[in-house]
Amino acid sequence: MFGRIAVCRVGWLSAILAVLGCYHDKYNMKPTLREEYTLPPQEKRFNEPEMTPYRKPPPPKEEKTLLGRPPAPMSPAGVGGFGP
């Protein structure tokens, strides 16, 4: 009984190794890739940068609660604690 299981495992292992080990690129189907550089066209948008000044991003809007009131500041006692 043990011999039959061992023979089956060896057979499966050899079949898997044969399938994985026999691959090779026989006809060089994978091409070698070369980087090709292309220059942008001679247009104003590529040759001259924009001269607009830097604008600061807008200030963040104040978030409101579901009832439309601004959120209350955190108390020193923590969330849900008693305090002023």
N, C-alpha and C positions, 0 to 999 in steps of 0.2 A: 504494500500500500504506500509506504513512504517512497519507494523507488519510482512509482508512477507519477507522484506529485512532483518529485524532483526533476524528472525527465520533462514534464510539461512546463515547469518553470524555466528550465534551461532552454527549451524550444522557443518559448515566448521571448525570452531575453535575447536569444540569438536573432530572432526575426526582427525585433525592434532595433537592435544594433545594426543589422544589415540595412534596414530602411534608412536609418539616420546616417550611417557611415558611408553610403555609396553616392551621396550627392556631390557633384562637381559641375562646374560651368564648362561643359564640353566645347561649346561653340562661342564662348565669350559674348554671351548675350547681354551682359550688364555693361553698358557703355561707361567710359570714364568721363566724369563731369569736369568741364573747364569753366572757370568764371569768366564771363564776358562783360566788360564794362561798356556802358552806353552813356554818352554825355547828354545832358538835357538840351533841348533846342534853344537857340539864341533868341530868347524872348525877355521882355522887360521884367516879368514876374520872377524869372530865375536869376537874372543878372543883377538887379537892384533890389536891395531889401526894403521893406516897408519903413517909412520914416515916422510912423505914428508913435507918440510918446506912450510910456508905460502907464496903464490905468490900474489903480488899486482895485481889488475885488470888492464888491458891495458888502456892507456889514451884514452879518447874519440876522435874519428876522427873528423876532421874539416869538418863542413857541407859546401857544395858548393851550389851556386845558379844554376838555370837552364842553365845559360850560361857558367858555369865552373869557375867562378871567386869566390873568397872568399867573404862572405857578408861584406858590408861596416859597419863601426861602427855607432852607433846612434849619430846623431848630438844633441847638447844641445837644439835646437829649437824644437825638436820632429820629428815625422815622417812627411815627406813632407814639412818641414819648410825650410826657407832659412838659410844658414849658411855655415861655412867653410867645 
